[in-house]
Amino acid sequence: MLNTTQNWPQLDFESYKDTLATVHLWTQIVGKIRLSKSPWINHSWHVTLYVSSRGLTTGSIPYENGIFQLEMDFIMHELVITSSAGGRRSVAFYPRSVASFYTELLRTLGEMDIEVDIHASPNEVDPAIPFIEDEIHHSYDALQMNLLWQALVRIEKVFTRFRAGFTGKVSPVHFFWGAFDLAVTRFSGREAPKHQGGAPNMPDKVMQEAYSHEVSSCGFWPGSEQSPAPAFYSYCYPTPPGFGETAVQPSEAFYSNEMGEFFLTYATVQASADPEKTLLQFLVSTYQAAAITGNWDSSLECSLSHFER
């Protein structure tokens, strides 16, 4: 059995929506710093953040004097900057504007002899207010942000187990700051039709490269004003006939014809007797829906039994 000794936190979008809007933009600044200093990796894997034991981290970023790292610490509520040159500085999280955070972070990096040059406006949001001008978003509730991160910790563990059940090309379990979602993606190995793009303030060529090959992707999204229930999703590209009509688990999962994706609310997983098992059922069954209807090679799959406890 999977370990479920630690309870999954309850998440309430109304309680963290203002904090989410601000932290989303902070993560974009942090992610763009990684993007600006890192060599390109296929499907934009060089831009992502990762769930860490403290919050969200860039991992190692190359620069002129070695490597540095940015970690958003949601326990002590600060951004910690460390470098192989021995430097360590921090930028505090509190109810402060995006402009204030951006200004202090770039100044602090400069004081550490880490020079960065980023496109200083957000992607995948509309309107895209330049960071230096954004005094609108200035909320930070430490308790709510910690709860959201604690949920990411538990989700990351299950996504990592799911990732291990595939021998083909598969992404890391990584956090995309553009849409503020945690995701993991499997690839069939076949090329896909050219994607039409369409994300706000995102070049079409970036999305077209991201979807250059057939994928089955799943993830977690904390919600929005238009769709306030935090939820897990699963989709494939291209979408084969019959994908949305396939029966998946658990029974509470549903398919949105409008979005072209399967969804399972976080509340359903959190309230279940075994959240890890419930989420893993959703991940496995929706992948199988993509693989069967899309005629994927079954030899790409491997047993998850060695992860059972």
C-alpha positions as CSV (number, residue, x, y, z in Angstrom):
1,M,0.0,0.0,0.0
2,L,1.1,3.6,-0.6
3,N,1.9,5.7,2.5
4,T,-1.0,7.9,3.5
5,T,0.0,8.6,7.1
6,Q,0.3,12.4,6.4
7,N,-3.0,14.2,5.7
8,W,-3.4,16.2,2.6
9,P,-4.3,19.9,3.4
10,Q,-7.7,21.3,2.5
11,L,-7.4,24.0,-0.2
12,D,-9.8,26.9,-0.5
13,F,-9.4,29.1,-3.6
14,E,-11.2,32.0,-2.1
15,S,-8.8,32.0,0.8
16,Y,-5.6,32.1,-1.3
17,K,-6.7,33.7,-4.6
18,D,-5.1,37.1,-4.0
19,T,-1.9,35.5,-2.7
20,L,-1.9,33.1,-5.7
21,A,-2.2,36.0,-8.1
22,T,0.9,37.7,-6.5
23,V,3.0,34.6,-6.1
24,H,2.2,33.5,-9.6
25,L,3.9,36.7,-10.9
26,W,6.8,36.3,-8.4
27,T,7.4,32.8,-9.8
28,Q,7.4,34.2,-13.3
29,I,10.3,36.6,-12.4
30,V,12.2,33.7,-10.8
31,G,11.6,31.4,-13.7
32,K,12.6,34.0,-16.3
33,I,15.9,34.4,-14.5
34,R,16.5,30.7,-15.0
35,L,15.4,31.0,-18.6
36,S,17.8,33.9,-19.3
37,K,20.8,32.0,-18.0
38,S,20.2,28.4,-19.1
39,P,20.8,26.6,-22.4
40,W,17.6,25.7,-24.3
41,I,16.2,22.2,-23.5
42,N,13.5,20.7,-25.6
43,H,9.9,21.5,-24.8
44,S,11.0,24.5,-22.6
45,W,12.2,22.1,-19.8
46,H,15.0,24.6,-19.0
47,V,12.5,27.2,-17.7
48,T,10.7,25.2,-15.1
49,L,10.8,25.2,-11.3
50,Y,10.8,22.1,-9.0
51,V,9.0,21.3,-5.8
52,S,11.6,21.2,-3.0
53,S,11.7,20.4,0.7
54,R,11.3,24.2,1.4
55,G,9.1,25.4,-1.5
56,L,10.0,25.8,-5.2
57,T,13.5,25.9,-6.6
58,T,15.2,26.6,-9.9
59,G,17.9,24.0,-9.2
60,S,21.4,24.9,-10.4
61,I,21.7,27.8,-12.9
62,P,24.9,28.5,-14.7
63,Y,26.5,32.0,-14.6
64,E,29.9,33.6,-15.2
65,N,31.4,32.6,-11.8
66,G,29.9,29.1,-11.5
67,I,26.3,28.2,-10.6
68,F,23.6,29.8,-8.5
69,Q,20.2,28.8,-7.3
70,L,17.0,30.5,-6.3
71,E,14.6,28.8,-3.8
72,M,11.2,30.2,-2.9
73,D,11.0,29.1,0.8
74,F,7.4,28.8,1.9
75,I,8.4,27.7,5.5
76,M,10.5,30.8,6.3
77,H,8.7,32.8,3.6
78,E,11.7,34.2,1.7
79,L,13.5,33.8,-1.6
80,V,16.9,32.4,-0.8
81,I,19.8,33.0,-3.4
82,T,22.9,30.9,-3.1
83,S,25.9,30.7,-5.3
84,S,29.0,28.4,-5.7
85,A,31.1,31.5,-5.0
86,G,29.9,31.3,-1.4
87,G,27.2,34.0,-1.5
88,R,23.9,33.7,0.3
89,R,21.2,36.4,0.3
90,S,17.5,36.5,0.8
91,V,14.4,38.5,-0.3
92,A,11.5,38.5,2.1
93,F,8.0,37.4,1.3
94,Y,5.3,39.6,2.8
95,P,2.3,41.6,1.4
96,R,4.5,43.5,-1.1
97,S,3.9,44.5,-4.7
98,V,5.3,42.7,-7.7
99,A,7.3,45.8,-8.5
100,S,8.9,45.9,-5.0
101,F,9.8,42.2,-5.2
102,Y,11.2,42.5,-8.7
103,T,13.3,45.6,-7.9
104,E,14.8,44.1,-4.7
105,L,15.6,40.7,-6.3
106,L,17.4,42.2,-9.3
107,R,19.3,44.6,-7.0
108,T,20.3,41.7,-4.7
109,L,21.5,39.6,-7.7
110,G,23.6,42.5,-8.9
111,E,25.2,42.8,-5.4
112,M,26.2,39.1,-5.7
113,D,27.8,39.7,-9.1
114,I,25.0,37.8,-10.9
115,E,24.0,39.8,-13.9
116,V,20.6,38.9,-15.5
117,D,18.6,40.4,-18.3
118,I,15.0,39.1,-18.6
119,H,11.9,39.9,-20.6
120,A,10.3,41.8,-17.7
121,S,6.6,41.2,-18.4
122,P,4.6,38.1,-17.6
123,N,3.6,35.3,-20.0
124,E,0.3,33.4,-20.3
125,V,-1.6,36.1,-18.4
126,D,-3.7,39.0,-19.7
127,P,-3.2,41.9,-19.1
128,A,0.6,41.5,-19.0
129,I,1.6,44.3,-16.7
130,P,5.4,44.9,-16.7
131,F,6.9,43.8,-13.4
132,I,8.4,47.2,-12.6
133,E,5.0,48.8,-13.0
134,D,2.8,46.2,-11.1
135,E,1.6,47.8,-7.9
136,I,-1.8,46.0,-8.2
137,H,-0.7,42.5,-7.0
138,H,0.6,42.9,-3.5
139,S,-1.0,40.1,-1.4
140,Y,0.8,37.4,0.7
141,D,-0.9,35.1,3.2
142,A,1.9,33.0,4.7
143,L,-0.5,30.3,6.0
144,Q,-2.4,29.9,2.8
145,M,0.8,29.7,0.7
146,N,2.3,27.1,3.0
147,L,-0.9,25.0,2.7
148,L,-0.7,25.2,-1.1
149,W,2.9,24.2,-1.1
150,Q,2.2,21.3,1.3
151,A,-0.3,20.1,-1.3
152,L,2.3,20.3,-4.0
153,V,4.7,18.2,-1.9
154,R,2.2,15.4,-1.7
155,I,1.2,15.7,-5.3
156,E,4.8,15.7,-6.5
157,K,5.4,12.4,-4.7
158,V,2.5,10.7,-6.6
159,F,3.5,12.3,-9.9
160,T,7.0,10.9,-9.4
161,R,5.7,7.4,-8.8
162,F,3.5,7.7,-11.9
163,R,6.5,9.0,-13.9
164,A,8.5,5.8,-13.0
165,G,5.9,3.7,-14.8
166,F,7.2,4.6,-18.3
167,T,10.4,3.6,-20.1
168,G,10.0,6.0,-23.0
169,K,10.7,9.7,-23.1
170,V,9.1,11.4,-20.1
171,S,9.5,14.9,-18.6
172,P,10.7,15.7,-15.1
173,V,7.9,16.4,-12.6
174,H,8.2,20.2,-13.0
175,F,6.4,23.4,-12.2
176,F,5.5,25.7,-15.1
177,W,5.3,29.3,-13.9
178,G,3.5,30.5,-17.0
179,A,0.2,28.8,-16.0
180,F,1.2,28.0,-12.4
181,D,0.8,24.3,-12.7
182,L,2.7,21.2,-11.7
183,A,3.0,18.7,-14.5
184,V,4.5,15.5,-15.9
185,T,4.4,14.5,-19.6
186,R,4.9,11.2,-21.4
187,F,5.8,11.0,-25.1
188,S,4.8,8.3,-27.7
189,G,7.9,9.0,-29.7
190,R,6.0,10.0,-32.8
191,E,5.8,13.5,-34.3
192,A,2.6,15.4,-33.8
193,P,0.6,17.8,-36.1
194,K,1.7,21.4,-35.8
195,H,0.1,23.0,-32.8
196,Q,-1.9,26.2,-33.5
197,G,-0.7,28.0,-30.3
198,G,-3.0,30.6,-28.8
199,A,-1.8,31.1,-25.2
200,P,-2.0,34.8,-24.2
201,N,1.3,36.7,-24.4
202,M,3.2,33.5,-25.5
203,P,4.8,33.2,-29.0
204,D,3.1,30.4,-31.0
205,K,6.5,29.0,-31.8
206,V,7.1,28.1,-28.2
207,M,3.9,26.1,-27.9
208,Q,4.6,24.5,-31.3
209,E,8.0,23.3,-30.1
210,A,6.5,22.1,-26.8
211,Y,3.9,20.0,-28.7
212,S,6.2,18.9,-31.6
213,H,5.6,15.2,-30.6
214,E,2.6,13.3,-29.3
215,V,2.1,13.7,-25.6
216,S,0.0,12.4,-22.7
217,S,0.2,15.1,-20.0
218,C,-1.2,15.4,-16.5
219,G,-0.9,18.0,-13.8
220,F,-2.3,20.0,-11.0
221,W,-3.7,23.5,-11.2
222,P,-4.8,25.6,-8.1
223,G,-7.7,27.3,-9.8
224,S,-8.8,30.7,-11.1
225,E,-11.7,33.2,-10.8
226,Q,-13.4,31.5,-13.8
227,S,-12.8,28.0,-12.4
228,P,-12.2,28.2,-8.7
229,A,-11.9,24.6,-7.8
230,P,-8.3,23.4,-7.6
231,A,-8.1,20.3,-9.8
232,F,-6.0,17.6,-11.5
233,Y,-6.1,17.4,-15.3
234,S,-5.1,15.0,-18.0
235,Y,-5.0,15.5,-21.7
236,C,-3.3,14.3,-24.8
237,Y,-2.1,15.9,-28.0
238,P,-3.3,15.3,-30.6
239,T,-6.6,14.1,-29.2
240,P,-7.7,10.8,-30.8
241,P,-11.3,9.9,-31.5
242,G,-12.9,8.3,-28.5
243,F,-10.5,9.7,-25.9
244,G,-13.2,11.6,-24.0
245,E,-15.6,8.7,-24.0
246,T,-13.2,6.4,-22.3
247,A,-14.1,5.3,-18.8
248,V,-11.5,6.4,-16.2
249,Q,-11.0,6.2,-12.5
250,P,-12.1,7.3,-9.9
251,S,-15.8,7.6,-10.7
252,E,-15.8,11.3,-9.8
253,A,-13.4,12.1,-12.7
254,F,-15.1,13.8,-15.7
255,Y,-14.3,14.9,-19.2
256,S,-14.8,18.5,-20.4
257,N,-15.6,18.8,-24.0
258,E,-14.9,22.5,-23.9
259,M,-11.4,22.0,-22.6
260,G,-10.7,18.6,-24.2
261,E,-9.3,17.3,-20.9
262,F,-10.2,14.9,-18.0
263,F,-10.5,16.6,-14.6
264,L,-10.6,15.4,-11.0
265,T,-11.1,17.9,-8.2
266,Y,-8.4,18.2,-5.5
267,A,-11.2,18.1,-2.9
268,T,-12.2,14.6,-4.1
269,V,-8.6,13.4,-3.7
270,Q,-8.1,15.1,-0.4
271,A,-11.2,13.7,1.1
272,S,-10.7,10.1,-0.1
273,A,-9.6,7.4,2.3
274,D,-6.3,7.0,0.3
275,P,-5.5,10.2,-1.5
276,E,-2.3,8.8,-3.2
277,K,-4.1,5.8,-4.5
278,T,-7.0,7.8,-5.8
279,L,-4.8,10.2,-7.6
280,L,-2.7,7.4,-9.1
281,Q,-5.8,5.8,-10.4
282,F,-6.7,9.0,-12.2
283,L,-3.2,9.4,-13.7
284,V,-2.9,5.8,-14.8
285,S,-6.4,5.4,-16.2
286,T,-6.4,8.7,-18.2
287,Y,-3.0,7.8,-19.6
288,Q,-4.4,4.4,-20.7
289,A,-7.3,6.3,-22.4
290,A,-4.7,8.3,-24.4
291,A,-2.5,5.3,-25.1
292,I,-5.3,3.0,-26.2
293,T,-7.3,5.5,-28.4
294,G,-4.0,6.9,-29.7
295,N,-2.5,3.4,-30.4
296,W,0.7,4.0,-28.3
297,D,3.3,1.3,-28.1
298,S,2.4,-0.7,-24.9
299,S,6.1,-1.7,-24.4
300,L,6.8,1.9,-23.2
301,E,4.9,1.1,-20.0
302,C,6.5,-0.7,-17.0
303,S,5.2,-2.0,-13.6
304,L,4.6,0.4,-10.7
305,S,4.5,-2.6,-8.3
306,H,8.0,-1.9,-6.9
307,F,6.7,1.4,-5.5
308,E,4.1,-0.2,-3.4
309,R,4.7,-0.4,0.3
